Amino acid sequence: MSNTKVKIESTKDKLVGGVKETVGKVTNNDELELKGKIQSKKGELEKRTAEIGDNADKLKENVAGNINDTIDKHK
């Protein structure tokens, strides 16, 4: 799954989880509240994981660019 899709899905999980948690609190439904918390945290974790992947890709590109620049200078 692409990072964009992961970010969309994680945002959806975070929002839906927040709604479930709130409804669980209002209706005094501990199980629904807990499921909402878990879903929301899952969304946060997935989003952070996707962001780490984006940062790693950018770092790889920068390193490759620097290596190529160094090689070009020594030709």
Backbone as JSON, one array per atom type, in Angstrom:
{
  "sequence": "MSNTKVKIESTKDKLVGGVKETVGKVTNNDELELKGKIQSKKGELEKRTAEIGDNADKLKENVAGNINDTIDKHK",
  "N": [[0.85, -1.17, 0.0], [0.53, 2.22, -0.8], [2.21, 5.1, 0.63], [0.5, 7.3, 0.74], [-2.05, 6.14, 0.72], [-1.86, 4.72, 3.09], [-1.65, 6.82, 4.91], [-4.15, 8.01, 4.58], [-5.88, 5.91, 5.37], [-4.96, 5.63, 8.01], [-5.67, 8.08, 9.11], [-8.42, 7.89, 8.88], [-8.89, 5.73, 10.64], [-8.06, 6.91, 13.02], [-9.94, 9.01, 13.32], [-12.45, 7.63, 13.29], [-12.02, 5.93, 15.43], [-11.84, 7.83, 17.48], [-14.46, 8.78, 17.51], [-15.86, 6.46, 18.22], [-14.77, 6.08, 20.77], [-15.69, 8.38, 22.11], [-18.5, 8.04, 21.9], [-18.71, 5.7, 23.35], [-17.95, 6.64, 25.89], [-20.04, 8.47, 26.42], [-22.3, 6.83, 26.35], [-21.73, 5.15, 28.36], [-20.43, 2.79, 27.76], [-18.06, 0.69, 28.2], [-16.63, -1.18, 26.66], [-16.93, -0.33, 23.97], [-15.74, 2.16, 24.18], [-13.09, 1.42, 24.77], [-12.45, -0.05, 22.43], [-12.54, 2.05, 20.63], [-10.43, 3.67, 21.54], [-8.27, 1.96, 21.03], [-8.42, 1.68, 18.22], [-7.99, 4.32, 17.45], [-5.38, 4.77, 18.43], [-4.05, 2.89, 16.88], [-4.34, 4.06, 14.35], [-2.78, 6.38, 14.75], [-0.24, 5.22, 15.11], [0.17, 3.93, 12.62], [0.25, 6.14, 10.93], [2.54, 7.5, 11.85], [4.46, 5.56, 11.28], [4.33, 5.55, 8.48], [5.24, 8.14, 8.0], [7.86, 7.93, 8.92], [8.85, 6.18, 7.02], [8.67, 7.85, 4.74], [10.57, 9.79, 5.44], [12.88, 8.21, 5.53], [13.11, 7.49, 2.85], [13.61, 10.01, 1.69], [16.05, 10.57, 2.89], [17.66, 8.53, 1.78], [17.62, 9.36, -0.92], [18.96, 11.83, -0.7], [21.51, 10.99, 0.17], [22.32, 9.4, -1.99], [22.36, 11.38, -3.96], [24.4, 13.06, -2.98], [26.58, 11.31, -3.13], [26.72, 10.91, -5.9], [27.29, 13.54, -6.71], [29.82, 13.87, -5.57], [31.28, 11.93, -6.95], [31.07, 12.97, -9.54], [32.57, 15.33, -9.26], [35.14, 14.38, -9.04], [35.77, 13.39, -11.48]],
  "CA": [[0.0, 0.0, 0.0], [1.35, 3.43, -0.87], [2.19, 5.92, 1.84], [-0.69, 8.15, 0.72], [-3.18, 5.31, 1.14], [-1.65, 4.42, 4.51], [-1.98, 8.03, 5.66], [-5.62, 8.18, 4.53], [-6.46, 4.88, 6.24], [-4.63, 5.9, 9.41], [-6.49, 9.22, 9.51], [-9.78, 7.36, 9.05], [-8.9, 4.96, 11.88], [-7.95, 7.85, 14.14], [-11.22, 9.71, 13.46], [-13.51, 6.68, 13.65], [-11.71, 5.51, 16.79], [-12.21, 8.92, 18.38], [-15.92, 8.81, 17.6], [-16.25, 5.3, 19.03], [-14.38, 6.34, 22.16], [-16.62, 9.38, 22.65], [-19.82, 7.4, 22.04], [-18.59, 4.77, 24.48], [-17.98, 7.41, 27.14], [-21.37, 9.06, 26.61], [-23.29, 5.78, 26.6], [-21.2, 4.34, 29.46], [-20.11, 1.49, 27.18], [-16.6, 0.57, 28.35], [-16.06, -1.96, 25.56], [-16.87, 0.54, 22.79], [-14.74, 3.18, 24.48], [-11.78, 0.78, 24.63], [-12.23, -0.32, 21.01], [-12.25, 3.34, 20.0], [-9.06, 4.06, 21.92], [-7.34, 1.08, 20.31], [-8.45, 2.04, 16.8], [-7.36, 5.64, 17.33], [-3.93, 4.59, 18.62], [-3.58, 2.17, 15.69], [-4.23, 5.07, 13.31], [-1.61, 7.22, 15.04], [0.97, 4.43, 14.87], [0.33, 3.73, 11.18], [0.64, 7.42, 10.34], [3.94, 7.74, 12.21], [5.26, 4.6, 10.53], [4.39, 6.04, 7.09], [6.1, 9.32, 8.0], [9.24, 7.45, 9.05], [9.19, 5.66, 5.69], [8.9, 9.01, 3.87], [11.84, 10.39, 5.84], [13.95, 7.3, 5.12], [13.24, 7.63, 1.39], [14.26, 11.29, 1.43], [17.44, 10.43, 3.31], [18.33, 7.73, 0.75], [17.8, 10.21, -2.1], [20.0, 12.8, -0.41], [22.8, 10.3, 0.22], [22.66, 9.04, -3.37], [22.71, 12.64, -4.65], [25.73, 13.48, -2.51], [27.57, 10.39, -3.7], [26.84, 11.23, -7.32], [27.98, 14.84, -6.8], [31.23, 13.64, -5.24], [31.87, 11.2, -8.08], [31.16, 13.91, -10.67], [33.64, 16.3, -8.98], [36.43, 13.72, -9.17], [35.96, 12.91, -12.86]],
  "C": [[0.9, 1.24, 0.0], [1.22, 4.25, 0.41], [0.96, 6.82, 1.89], [-1.91, 7.37, 1.2], [-3.07, 4.99, 2.64], [-2.05, 5.63, 5.35], [-3.49, 8.27, 5.69], [-6.29, 7.18, 5.46], [-6.18, 5.17, 7.71], [-5.44, 7.08, 9.94], [-7.93, 8.77, 9.76], [-9.87, 6.59, 10.37], [-8.87, 5.88, 13.1], [-9.29, 8.56, 14.39], [-12.33, 8.78, 13.93], [-13.28, 6.19, 15.09], [-12.09, 6.56, 17.81], [-13.71, 9.0, 18.59], [-16.41, 7.65, 18.48], [-15.94, 5.53, 20.5], [-15.36, 7.31, 22.82], [-18.0, 8.79, 22.88], [-19.8, 6.43, 23.21], [-18.63, 5.48, 25.81], [-19.39, 7.91, 27.44], [-22.4, 8.01, 26.98], [-22.86, 4.84, 27.74], [-20.92, 2.91, 29.01], [-18.58, 1.35, 27.17], [-15.95, -0.17, 27.18], [-15.91, -1.1, 24.31], [-15.83, 1.63, 22.99], [-13.32, 2.62, 24.28], [-11.46, 0.48, 23.17], [-11.88, 0.97, 20.26], [-10.84, 3.81, 20.3], [-8.03, 3.25, 21.13], [-7.27, 1.46, 18.84], [-7.76, 3.38, 16.57], [-5.84, 5.54, 17.46], [-3.32, 3.86, 17.44], [-3.38, 3.15, 14.54], [-3.02, 5.97, 13.5], [-0.31, 6.49, 14.72], [1.22, 4.23, 13.38], [0.79, 5.01, 10.5], [2.12, 7.71, 10.62], [4.87, 6.81, 11.45], [5.41, 5.05, 9.08], [5.31, 7.26, 7.0], [7.57, 8.93, 8.11], [9.71, 6.91, 7.7], [9.48, 6.78, 4.71], [10.26, 9.63, 4.17], [13.02, 9.52, 5.42], [14.18, 7.4, 3.62], [13.95, 8.92, 1.03], [15.75, 11.23, 1.79], [18.24, 9.62, 2.27], [18.61, 8.56, -0.5], [18.91, 11.23, -1.89], [21.39, 12.17, -0.41], [23.24, 9.95, -1.2], [23.07, 10.28, -4.16], [24.09, 13.13, -4.25], [26.83, 12.59, -3.07], [27.8, 10.7, -5.17], [27.57, 12.55, -7.52], [29.46, 14.68, -6.56], [31.94, 12.92, -6.38], [32.06, 12.14, -9.27], [32.31, 14.9, -10.48], [35.02, 15.68, -9.23], [36.67, 13.16, -10.57], [36.81, 13.87, -13.65]]
}
